[in-house]
Amino acid sequence: MRAITVRDREADDHGLSLTELPSPRAAENDVIVQVHAAGFLQGEPEWPGTWTDRAGRDRTPSVIGHELSGVVVELGYGTTGLTVGQRVFGLTDWARDGSLAEYTAVEARNLAPLPADVDHVTAAALPMPGLTAWQALFDHAHLQAGQSVLIHGAAGSVGSVGVQLAREAGAHIIGTGRASAEDKARELGVHEFLDLDTERLEDAGEVDVVFDVIGGDILDRSAALVRSGGTLVTVATPPTVHPKEGRAIFFVVEPNREQLTQLVTRLRTGRLVPLVTSVRPLADAAAAFTERGRTIIQVTTD
């Protein structure tokens, strides 16, 4: 099968290339998915799990990409809950070969059924930003109706989903980003917008929740915005500055079938639209790692 792999951790391009590999085998409780569309993050070559398994053993050449949508073609021993021929989407394990391949092995519990009226490209764009935003706002920050939330990168792939979920939850939303992102952020549902290039972050005032995807100085300064009893939650890096009377949480997104089902239900009813900037074939996936925006790789034509 064809796959996008990395081979050299020290090289500038990490040895990123289109490679021929043996087709994967299904372990216990796995399924083999024929991948129709896949998503990735540009920073994946920097992640430890891209290069080693959970025991710390080298696993190169590694197939990268962790979001997928496709069709189950094989069940591993003891696998239940899914069937051969079923359309599925979800998030693969960080320390196993991923989704930028014609076939991949995935734990069945990491996948959710994909309704027939959702196309694979849209479905592949949903797992990472959808689960990240859901878990940040509801699992960790416990956002409720009537509360205020500041979402950094409000028009980006994760932030845009966060805005849509927070809007549906009945929160007051302050979005941040560059001036060019304001129209999109307001279209998504932010009530106020802060241009981080020209306006002071501190002028946003106190909020119940800050959802950060940027890190660095922005993360540090955001701690002061959290009111008593509130939460600063980030996926960028563990916070070094904490709210005086609130919580600071760093987390890594986890696969979750129930949450995927909730997300795709919202997508089907028009309450949630994931960001897709461009669609490329698998042969062009290596070049897409140097591009800005949200690229989805179409691996197999529907």
C-alpha positions in Angstrom: 0.0 0.0 0.0 1.0 3.7 -0.3 1.6 5.8 2.7 3.2 9.1 3.8 6.1 8.3 6.2 8.8 10.0 8.2 12.2 8.3 8.5 14.8 10.8 9.8 14.1 12.7 13.0 17.1 15.0 12.5 16.5 15.9 8.8 14.9 19.3 8.0 12.1 17.5 6.2 12.2 14.5 8.5 12.4 12.2 5.5 8.8 12.9 4.7 7.8 11.0 1.6 5.3 8.8 -0.2 6.3 5.2 0.5 5.3 1.6 -0.4 4.6 -0.4 2.8 3.1 -3.8 3.6 -0.6 -3.6 4.4 -1.2 -3.5 8.2 -2.5 -6.5 10.2 -5.3 -6.2 12.7 -4.4 -6.9 16.3 -6.9 -7.9 18.9 -9.8 -5.4 19.1 -8.5 -3.6 16.0 -10.2 -3.0 12.7 -8.5 -2.4 9.3 -9.9 0.7 7.7 -9.6 1.5 4.0 -8.9 5.2 4.4 -10.9 7.5 2.1 -9.8 10.9 3.6 -7.3 11.8 6.3 -6.3 14.9 8.4 -3.0 15.8 10.0 -1.2 18.5 12.0 1.9 20.2 10.7 3.6 19.7 14.0 3.4 15.9 14.1 7.0 15.3 13.0 8.0 16.9 16.3 6.0 14.6 18.5 7.8 11.8 20.4 5.0 9.3 19.6 5.7 9.8 15.9 9.1 8.1 16.3 8.7 5.6 19.1 6.0 3.2 20.4 4.7 3.4 24.0 7.7 1.3 25.1 10.1 3.8 23.7 11.2 1.6 20.8 12.0 3.1 17.4 9.1 2.4 14.9 10.3 4.2 11.8 9.4 4.5 9.0 6.3 5.9 10.7 3.0 6.7 9.0 1.8 10.1 10.2 -1.7 11.7 10.3 -4.2 10.7 12.9 -7.6 11.7 11.7 -9.5 9.5 9.2 -12.7 8.6 7.5 -13.1 5.4 5.6 -14.6 1.9 5.5 -13.9 -1.1 7.7 -12.5 -3.9 5.6 -11.3 -6.4 8.3 -12.0 -7.1 12.0 -9.3 -8.2 14.4 -9.8 -11.1 16.9 -12.4 -10.2 19.5 -13.5 -6.9 17.8 -17.1 -5.9 18.5 -19.2 -2.9 17.8 -18.3 -2.4 14.1 -18.8 -4.5 11.0 -17.0 -5.1 7.7 -18.3 -2.6 5.1 -19.2 0.0 7.7 -18.4 3.6 7.2 -16.4 5.1 10.1 -14.4 8.1 11.2 -12.2 8.9 14.2 -8.8 9.4 15.7 -5.9 7.0 15.7 -3.5 6.2 18.5 -0.6 8.7 18.8 2.1 6.0 19.0 0.9 3.8 16.1 1.0 4.2 12.4 -1.6 6.7 11.4 -4.0 7.7 8.7 -2.0 9.1 5.7 -2.1 5.6 4.1 -4.4 3.6 2.0 -5.1 1.2 4.9 -4.5 1.6 8.7 -5.1 -0.5 11.8 -7.1 1.2 14.5 -8.6 0.2 17.8 -12.3 -0.1 17.2 -13.2 2.0 20.2 -11.4 5.0 18.6 -13.9 5.0 15.8 -17.6 6.0 15.4 -20.1 5.1 12.7 -20.3 7.6 9.9 -23.8 8.3 8.5 -24.2 7.9 4.8 -25.1 11.5 4.2 -21.7 12.8 5.5 -18.9 12.8 3.0 -15.5 11.4 3.9 -13.5 14.7 3.5 -15.8 16.6 5.9 -15.7 13.7 8.4 -11.9 13.6 8.3 -11.7 17.2 9.3 -13.9 16.8 12.4 -12.1 14.4 14.9 -9.1 16.4 16.0 -10.6 19.9 16.3 -14.0 18.5 17.4 -12.7 16.3 20.2 -10.2 18.9 21.3 -12.7 21.7 21.6 -15.4 19.4 23.2 -13.0 18.1 25.8 -11.5 21.5 26.6 -14.8 23.3 27.0 -17.0 20.6 28.6 -14.8 17.9 30.1 -12.2 20.2 31.6 -13.6 23.7 31.8 -17.3 22.6 32.5 -18.6 25.5 30.4 -22.2 26.3 31.1 -24.9 28.6 29.6 -24.5 32.2 30.7 -20.8 31.9 31.3 -18.1 33.8 29.4 -15.3 32.2 27.4 -12.3 33.6 25.6 -11.2 31.4 22.7 -7.8 32.1 21.1 -7.5 31.5 17.4 -11.2 31.7 17.0 -11.2 31.3 13.3 -8.7 28.5 13.2 -9.5 24.8 12.9 -9.8 24.1 16.6 -10.9 27.5 17.7 -13.7 27.7 15.1 -15.2 24.5 16.4 -14.8 25.8 19.9 -16.8 28.9 19.0 -19.6 26.9 17.5 -19.9 24.6 20.5 -19.7 27.5 22.9 -22.4 29.3 21.0 -24.7 26.3 21.1 -24.0 26.0 24.8 -25.3 29.5 25.4 -22.0 31.2 26.4 -20.8 34.7 25.8 -17.8 34.3 23.5 -14.8 36.6 23.0 -12.6 35.5 20.1 -9.0 36.4 19.4 -6.9 36.4 16.3 -5.6 38.6 13.5 -7.8 41.3 12.0 -8.2 39.3 8.8 -10.0 36.6 10.9 -12.6 38.9 12.5 -15.3 38.5 9.9 -15.1 34.7 10.0 -15.0 34.6 13.8 -18.1 36.8 14.0 -19.9 34.7 11.4 -19.2 31.6 13.5 -20.7 33.3 16.6 -18.3 35.3 18.6 -19.9 38.3 20.4 -16.6 40.2 20.7 -13.3 40.0 18.8 -9.9 41.1 19.9 -7.1 41.7 17.4 -4.0 40.5 19.1 -1.8 42.5 16.8 -3.3 45.9 17.7 -5.3 45.5 20.9 -4.3 44.5 24.4 -5.3 41.1 25.5 -5.9 42.4 29.0 -8.7 44.7 27.7 -10.8 41.5 27.3 -11.7 41.7 31.0 -12.4 38.7 33.2 -14.0 35.6 31.9 -15.0 32.2 33.3 -13.0 30.2 30.8 -10.0 30.7 28.6 -9.4 28.2 25.8 -5.8 28.5 24.5 -4.3 26.8 21.4 -1.4 29.2 21.1 0.9 28.9 24.1 3.8 31.2 24.9 3.3 34.7 26.1 -0.4 34.6 25.1 -0.9 31.7 27.4 1.0 33.3 30.3 -1.0 36.6 30.0 -4.3 34.7 29.7 -4.1 33.5 33.3 -4.8 37.0 34.6 -8.2 37.0 32.7 -9.6 34.1 34.6 -12.1 35.2 37.3 -12.3 33.4 40.6 -13.4 29.8 40.2 -12.7 29.9 36.5 -10.5 27.7 34.3 -7.7 28.2 31.9 -7.4 25.2 29.6 -4.7 24.7 26.9 -3.5 22.2 24.4 -0.3 24.1 23.6 2.0 23.5 26.6 1.7 23.0 30.4 1.0 26.5 31.9 3.8 28.2 33.9 1.5 31.0 35.1 -1.8 30.0 36.8 -4.9 32.0 37.6 -4.8 33.4 41.2 -8.2 31.9 42.2 -8.8 29.4 39.4 -7.5 26.3 37.6 -5.0 25.8 34.8 -5.3 22.6 32.8 -3.1 21.2 30.0 -4.4 18.1 28.2 -3.9 15.9 25.2 -7.0 15.1 23.2 -8.3 11.5 23.5 -10.4 9.4 21.1 -14.0 9.2 22.3 -16.7 7.4 20.3 -19.6 9.0 22.2 -18.3 12.5 21.6 -17.6 11.8 17.9 -21.3 10.7 17.6 -22.4 14.0 19.3 -20.2 16.0 16.9 -21.3 14.3 13.7 -25.0 14.8 14.8 -24.4 18.5 15.1 -22.6 18.5 11.7 -25.6 16.8 10.0 -28.0 19.4 11.3 -25.9 22.3 10.3 -25.0 23.3 13.9 -21.3 22.6 13.3 -19.0 23.0 10.3 -15.3 22.0 10.5 -12.7 24.1 8.7 -11.3 22.8 5.4 -9.0 25.1 3.5 -8.0 22.7 0.7 -8.1 19.1 -0.4 -5.1 17.2 -1.9 -4.4 13.7 -3.1 -2.2 11.4 -1.1 0.7 11.9 -3.5 0.7 15.6 -2.5 0.5 15.1 1.2 4.2 15.7 1.9 4.1 19.1 0.3 1.0 20.0 2.3 3.0 19.9 5.5 4.6 23.2 4.6 1.3 25.0 3.8 -0.8 27.2 6.0 -4.5 26.4 6.6 -6.4 23.1 7.1 -5.6 20.6 4.4 -7.5 17.3 4.1 -5.9 14.4 2.1 -8.3 12.5 -0.1 -6.7 9.0 -0.2 -9.4 7.0 -2.0 -12.0 8.5 -4.3 -15.6 7.8 -3.0 
